[in-house]
Amino acid sequence: MMRLSTRSTYGIRALVELALTAGHGPISATSIAGHQGLPIAYLEQLLHRLKCHGLVSSVRGPRGGYVLARDAQRITMADVVGVLDGHLGGRNGDGKGLMPNGRTAGRSVEGKRRGRDPRRPSREVQHHAQGIARVVWRCVYERLARSLSGVTLQDLCDEVQATAGEPLDHRYVFHI
């Protein structure tokens, strides 16, 4: 099973909270953190990143807070994960795929040896194996990107509301 990073998971939870309260004005980071059980300082960092990339907007003042900058139907999980983890979390900046051990595919870590150990595969075999691993990880990355691009924030909100059995964006206040 593949997991999203804590950063992306927390960011998605904050965005769902904002989407569910859309149309009711800005919601403070403190309120989001309280409803979602998230650390406020970390959440503020995530909201700042999301704001810098145009997914949320902030409103200053005593009734300020955050709102979605776009409709929930126009925010995909690929957008969110790309902003918070950078290129869906599975690529580094030079475009080469990350191997499962966190190293980039390419050169051997061990350096040159004087004599070849007969128990170790030749450089050609190692290079071929690394090429195969790059192809596998590229395919995984492409499928993950396609899957995340097909899921919108609205899809998540609909799922949350369906599993809750009632709309969560209706918060009733009773006065006696």
C-alpha positions as CSV (number, residue, x, y, z in Angstrom):
1,M,0.0,0.0,0.0
2,M,1.2,3.5,-0.9
3,R,0.8,6.2,1.7
4,L,0.7,10.0,1.4
5,S,3.1,12.0,3.4
6,T,2.0,13.6,6.7
7,R,2.4,17.0,5.0
8,S,0.0,16.0,2.2
9,T,-2.4,14.3,4.5
10,Y,-2.7,17.3,6.8
11,G,-3.0,19.7,3.9
12,I,-5.8,17.6,2.4
13,R,-7.6,17.5,5.7
14,A,-7.4,21.3,6.0
15,L,-8.6,21.8,2.5
16,V,-11.6,19.4,3.1
17,E,-12.4,21.5,6.2
18,L,-12.3,24.7,4.1
19,A,-14.4,23.1,1.3
20,L,-17.0,21.9,3.7
21,T,-17.4,25.4,5.2
22,A,-17.2,27.2,1.8
23,G,-19.7,30.1,1.6
24,H,-19.7,30.7,5.3
25,G,-16.7,33.1,5.3
26,P,-13.1,32.6,6.3
27,I,-12.1,29.9,8.8
28,S,-9.1,30.5,11.1
29,A,-6.1,28.2,11.1
30,T,-6.8,27.7,14.9
31,S,-10.3,26.5,14.1
32,I,-9.1,24.1,11.4
33,A,-6.4,22.8,13.7
34,G,-9.0,22.2,16.4
35,H,-11.6,20.5,14.2
36,Q,-8.9,18.3,12.5
37,G,-6.7,17.7,15.5
38,L,-3.6,19.1,13.8
39,P,-0.7,21.1,15.3
40,I,-1.3,24.7,14.6
41,A,2.2,25.8,13.8
42,Y,2.6,23.0,11.2
43,L,-0.8,23.7,9.7
44,E,0.1,27.4,9.3
45,Q,3.2,26.4,7.3
46,L,1.1,24.2,5.1
47,L,-1.6,26.8,4.6
48,H,1.1,29.3,3.7
49,R,2.5,27.0,1.0
50,L,-1.1,26.4,-0.3
51,K,-1.6,30.1,-0.4
52,C,1.6,30.8,-2.3
53,H,0.5,28.3,-5.0
54,G,-3.0,29.8,-5.3
55,L,-5.1,27.0,-3.7
56,V,-6.2,29.0,-0.7
57,S,-6.6,32.7,0.1
58,S,-6.2,34.5,3.4
59,V,-8.4,37.2,4.8
60,R,-6.9,39.5,7.5
61,G,-8.6,40.9,10.5
62,P,-10.6,39.7,13.5
63,R,-12.9,37.6,11.4
64,G,-10.2,36.6,9.1
65,G,-8.9,33.2,8.1
66,Y,-8.6,31.1,5.1
67,V,-10.9,30.3,2.2
68,L,-10.5,28.2,-1.0
69,A,-9.0,30.2,-3.8
70,R,-10.8,28.0,-6.4
71,D,-13.8,25.8,-6.5
72,A,-13.4,22.4,-4.9
73,Q,-14.1,20.8,-8.3
74,R,-11.1,22.5,-9.7
75,I,-8.5,21.4,-7.1
76,T,-7.1,18.0,-7.7
77,M,-5.2,15.8,-5.3
78,A,-2.3,16.0,-7.7
79,D,-2.3,19.8,-7.2
80,V,-2.2,19.5,-3.5
81,V,0.5,16.7,-3.3
82,G,2.5,18.6,-5.9
83,V,2.5,21.8,-3.9
84,L,3.1,20.2,-0.5
85,D,5.5,17.4,-1.4
86,G,6.9,18.6,-4.8
87,H,6.2,16.6,-7.9
88,L,3.9,14.1,-6.2
89,G,6.5,13.2,-3.6
90,G,8.2,10.6,-5.8
91,R,10.6,12.6,-7.9
92,N,13.6,14.8,-7.2
93,G,14.4,18.0,-8.9
94,D,16.6,16.7,-11.7
95,G,13.8,14.5,-13.1
96,K,15.3,11.2,-12.2
97,G,13.2,8.8,-10.2
98,L,14.0,8.0,-6.6
99,M,14.7,4.4,-5.9
100,P,12.9,2.7,-3.0
101,N,16.0,3.3,-0.7
102,G,15.9,7.0,-1.3
103,R,18.9,7.1,-3.6
104,T,18.7,8.3,-7.1
105,A,19.1,5.8,-9.9
106,G,22.4,6.0,-11.5
107,R,26.0,5.5,-10.3
108,S,27.0,2.9,-7.8
109,V,27.5,4.1,-4.3
110,E,30.6,2.0,-3.7
111,G,33.0,3.6,-6.1
112,K,35.7,1.8,-8.1
113,R,37.3,-1.4,-6.9
114,R,40.6,-2.7,-8.0
115,G,39.6,-6.3,-8.5
116,R,36.2,-7.6,-9.5
117,D,34.5,-9.7,-6.8
118,P,33.1,-12.7,-8.7
119,R,30.1,-12.8,-6.4
120,R,29.0,-9.3,-7.4
121,P,27.3,-8.7,-10.7
122,S,29.2,-6.8,-13.4
123,R,28.7,-3.1,-13.9
124,E,26.8,-3.8,-17.1
125,V,24.4,-6.1,-15.2
126,Q,24.0,-3.5,-12.4
127,H,23.4,-0.7,-15.0
128,H,20.8,-2.9,-16.7
129,A,19.0,-3.6,-13.4
130,Q,19.0,0.1,-12.5
131,G,17.5,0.9,-15.9
132,I,14.7,-1.6,-15.3
133,A,14.1,-0.1,-11.9
134,R,13.8,3.4,-13.4
135,V,11.2,2.2,-15.9
136,V,9.2,0.6,-13.1
137,W,9.3,3.7,-11.0
138,R,8.5,5.9,-13.9
139,C,5.4,3.8,-14.7
140,V,4.3,3.9,-11.0
141,Y,4.8,7.7,-10.9
142,E,2.8,8.2,-14.1
143,R,-0.1,6.0,-12.8
144,L,0.0,7.8,-9.5
145,A,-0.1,11.2,-11.1
146,R,-3.0,10.1,-13.3
147,S,-4.9,8.7,-10.3
148,L,-4.3,11.8,-8.2
149,S,-5.3,14.1,-11.1
150,G,-8.7,12.2,-11.3
151,V,-9.6,12.9,-7.6
152,T,-10.9,16.4,-6.8
153,L,-11.4,18.1,-3.5
154,Q,-15.1,18.0,-4.2
155,D,-14.9,14.2,-4.6
156,L,-13.4,13.9,-1.1
157,C,-16.0,16.2,0.4
158,D,-18.8,14.1,-1.2
159,E,-17.2,11.0,0.3
160,V,-16.8,12.6,3.7
161,Q,-20.5,13.7,3.7
162,A,-21.7,10.2,2.4
163,T,-19.8,8.4,5.2
164,A,-21.0,10.8,7.8
165,G,-24.6,10.2,6.8
166,E,-25.5,13.9,6.9
167,P,-24.1,17.1,5.4
168,L,-21.2,18.3,7.6
169,D,-21.3,21.8,6.4
170,H,-24.6,22.6,8.2
171,R,-23.6,23.7,11.7
172,Y,-26.8,24.5,13.6
173,V,-27.0,27.0,16.4
174,F,-30.0,26.8,18.7
175,H,-31.0,29.8,20.9
176,I,-33.3,29.2,23.9
